[in-house]
């Protein structure tokens, strides 16, 4: 039996070192050399301060900024550790809501969101990504239509011409990857930072 345990233990140790330590460290180091910004989390800085990541959405609620998709992520309730409370864009608890199409809670939330959005802009149809959560709850992007829908509200709040804001959205719209993968999208954090820059000019 010891004759069988020894080679098995050696093999287990060797594979643990190779696949559990050497390979991850090598890939992390290589990624840091080839793609330093992405390996560091695609962080965005302003004036030497990190303001967020282009990979994780932020909970923006002000009328003078573009808003992202709703987020269903939660966090532990500080008052009762056995319960959770809503915590939009909580990267430590990435998840969707798991509510199905027959869920009364989902229907109520979507109906409320639709009413709020229609109050902001009654002239255009509400884009679906402004009332639905993503599977991760951390989606940093919205569709160009979702950004355009918010232009009248932001133009009013910031006293900027709508055409200027539409041009800003267009200039920050990313196309499909390789021309065929995914959908056109706008990164909300990048767009909001560009909006602040536009106002300072």
C-alpha positions as CSV (number, residue, x, y, z in Angstrom):
1,X,0.0,0.0,0.0
2,X,2.8,2.4,0.8
3,X,4.3,1.7,-2.6
4,X,1.0,3.1,-4.1
5,X,0.6,6.0,-1.8
6,X,4.1,7.4,-2.4
7,X,3.8,8.0,-6.2
8,X,0.2,9.3,-5.7
9,X,1.4,11.8,-3.1
10,X,4.3,12.9,-5.2
11,X,2.0,13.3,-8.3
12,X,-0.5,15.3,-6.2
13,X,2.1,17.6,-4.8
14,X,3.7,18.1,-8.2
15,X,0.4,18.9,-9.9
16,X,-0.6,21.2,-7.1
17,X,2.6,23.2,-7.4
18,X,2.5,23.3,-11.2
19,X,-1.2,24.0,-11.8
20,X,-2.1,25.7,-8.5
21,X,0.9,27.9,-8.1
22,X,3.4,28.1,-11.0
23,X,0.8,28.3,-13.8
24,X,-1.4,31.0,-12.1
25,X,1.6,33.1,-11.1
26,X,3.1,32.8,-14.6
27,X,-0.2,33.8,-16.3
28,X,-0.7,36.7,-13.9
29,X,2.8,38.0,-14.5
30,X,2.5,37.6,-18.3
31,X,-0.9,39.4,-18.3
32,X,0.6,42.2,-16.2
33,X,3.4,42.7,-18.8
34,X,1.2,42.4,-22.0
35,X,-2.0,44.0,-20.7
36,X,-1.0,46.0,-17.6
37,X,-4.2,48.1,-17.4
38,X,-6.6,45.2,-18.0
39,X,-4.6,43.0,-15.6
40,X,-5.0,45.7,-12.9
41,X,-8.8,45.7,-13.2
42,X,-9.3,48.2,-16.1
43,X,-9.3,51.0,-13.5
44,X,-10.2,54.6,-14.5
45,X,-8.3,57.5,-12.9
46,X,-9.1,61.2,-12.7
47,X,-6.4,63.5,-11.2
48,X,-4.5,60.5,-9.7
49,X,-7.6,59.1,-8.0
50,X,-9.3,55.9,-9.0
51,X,-13.0,56.7,-9.8
52,X,-14.0,53.2,-10.9
53,X,-13.5,50.4,-13.3
54,X,-14.7,50.2,-16.9
55,X,-15.8,46.6,-16.1
56,X,-18.1,47.3,-13.2
57,X,-21.2,49.5,-13.2
58,X,-21.9,52.2,-10.6
59,X,-25.1,53.2,-8.9
60,X,-25.7,56.6,-10.4
61,X,-29.0,58.3,-9.4
62,X,-28.5,62.0,-10.0
63,X,-30.7,63.6,-12.7
64,X,-27.6,65.3,-14.2
65,X,-25.9,62.0,-15.1
66,X,-26.5,59.0,-17.3
67,X,-27.9,56.0,-15.4
68,X,-26.9,52.3,-16.0
69,X,-29.0,49.2,-16.0
70,X,-30.8,48.3,-12.8
71,X,-28.8,46.0,-10.6
72,X,-30.2,43.1,-8.4
73,X,-27.1,42.5,-6.3
74,X,-27.5,42.5,-2.5
75,X,-25.4,42.7,0.6
76,X,-25.7,41.4,4.2
77,X,-28.1,43.4,6.3
78,X,-26.0,45.2,8.9
79,X,-28.9,44.9,11.3
80,X,-29.5,41.2,10.8
81,X,-26.8,38.9,9.3
82,X,-29.4,36.4,8.3
83,X,-31.0,38.8,5.8
84,X,-29.9,40.7,2.7
85,X,-30.6,44.3,1.6
86,X,-30.4,45.7,-1.9
87,X,-26.8,46.9,-2.8
88,X,-26.7,47.9,-6.5
89,X,-23.5,47.0,-8.3
90,X,-22.0,45.1,-5.3
91,X,-19.0,43.4,-7.0
92,X,-18.6,41.1,-4.0
93,X,-22.0,39.5,-4.7
94,X,-22.4,39.4,-8.4
95,X,-25.8,37.8,-9.3
96,X,-29.1,38.3,-11.1
97,X,-32.4,38.4,-9.3
98,X,-33.5,35.0,-10.5
99,X,-37.1,36.3,-10.7
100,X,-39.1,34.7,-13.5
101,X,-41.6,36.3,-15.9
102,X,-44.5,35.3,-13.6
103,X,-43.0,37.0,-10.6
104,X,-45.3,39.6,-9.0
105,X,-42.2,41.3,-7.4
106,X,-40.5,41.6,-10.8
107,X,-43.7,42.9,-12.5
108,X,-44.1,45.5,-9.8
109,X,-40.5,46.7,-10.0
110,X,-40.6,46.9,-13.8
111,X,-43.9,48.8,-13.7
112,X,-42.6,51.3,-11.2
113,X,-39.4,51.8,-13.2
114,X,-41.4,52.3,-16.4
115,X,-43.6,54.9,-14.8
116,X,-40.5,56.8,-13.5
117,X,-38.8,56.7,-16.9
118,X,-41.9,57.8,-18.8
119,X,-42.1,60.8,-16.4
120,X,-38.6,61.7,-17.5
121,X,-39.2,61.2,-21.2
122,X,-42.7,60.6,-22.5
123,X,-41.9,61.0,-26.2
124,X,-39.7,57.9,-26.7
125,X,-40.2,54.2,-26.0
126,X,-38.3,53.0,-22.9
127,X,-35.3,50.8,-23.9
128,X,-35.5,47.4,-22.4
129,X,-32.1,47.6,-20.7
130,X,-33.3,50.5,-18.6
131,X,-35.8,48.3,-16.8
132,X,-34.1,44.8,-16.8
133,X,-31.1,43.7,-14.8
134,X,-28.2,41.8,-16.3
135,X,-27.2,38.3,-15.2
136,X,-24.2,39.6,-13.3
137,X,-25.9,42.7,-11.8
138,X,-22.6,44.6,-12.6
139,X,-23.1,45.5,-16.3
140,X,-21.2,48.7,-17.0
141,X,-22.7,49.3,-20.4
142,X,-26.1,50.4,-21.8
143,X,-27.4,50.5,-25.3
144,X,-27.0,53.6,-27.4
145,X,-30.8,53.8,-27.3
146,X,-30.8,53.8,-23.5
147,X,-28.3,56.6,-23.4
148,X,-30.2,58.6,-26.0
149,X,-33.4,58.1,-24.0
150,X,-31.8,59.9,-21.0
151,X,-30.6,62.9,-23.1
152,X,-33.7,65.2,-22.4
153,X,-33.4,64.7,-18.6
154,X,-29.7,65.5,-18.6
155,X,-30.0,68.4,-21.0
156,X,-32.6,70.0,-18.7
157,X,-30.6,69.3,-15.5
158,X,-27.4,70.6,-16.9
159,X,-28.8,73.3,-19.2
160,X,-27.0,71.8,-22.2
161,X,-28.3,71.5,-25.8
162,X,-29.7,68.0,-26.5
163,X,-27.7,67.9,-29.8
164,X,-24.4,68.3,-27.9
165,X,-25.4,65.4,-25.6
166,X,-26.4,63.2,-28.6
167,X,-23.1,63.9,-30.2
168,X,-21.3,62.9,-27.0
169,X,-23.2,59.6,-26.8
170,X,-22.4,58.9,-30.5
171,X,-18.7,59.6,-29.9
172,X,-18.6,57.2,-27.0
173,X,-20.6,54.4,-28.6
174,X,-18.5,51.2,-29.1
175,X,-19.4,49.0,-32.1
176,X,-19.6,45.2,-32.2
177,X,-16.4,43.4,-31.5
178,X,-14.7,42.4,-34.8
179,X,-17.8,43.9,-36.5
180,X,-20.0,40.8,-35.6
181,X,-19.8,40.0,-31.9
182,X,-22.2,41.5,-29.4
183,X,-24.2,44.7,-29.7
184,X,-23.3,48.4,-29.9
185,X,-22.8,49.7,-26.3
186,X,-21.9,52.8,-24.3
187,X,-19.9,52.6,-21.1
188,X,-21.8,54.6,-18.5
189,X,-18.8,55.6,-16.3
190,X,-16.7,56.7,-19.3
191,X,-19.7,58.6,-20.7
192,X,-20.4,60.4,-17.4
193,X,-16.7,61.4,-17.1
194,X,-16.8,62.8,-20.6
195,X,-20.0,64.6,-19.7
196,X,-18.3,66.3,-16.8
197,X,-15.4,67.3,-19.1
198,X,-17.9,68.7,-21.6
199,X,-19.4,70.9,-18.9
200,X,-16.0,72.2,-17.8
201,X,-15.1,73.4,-21.3
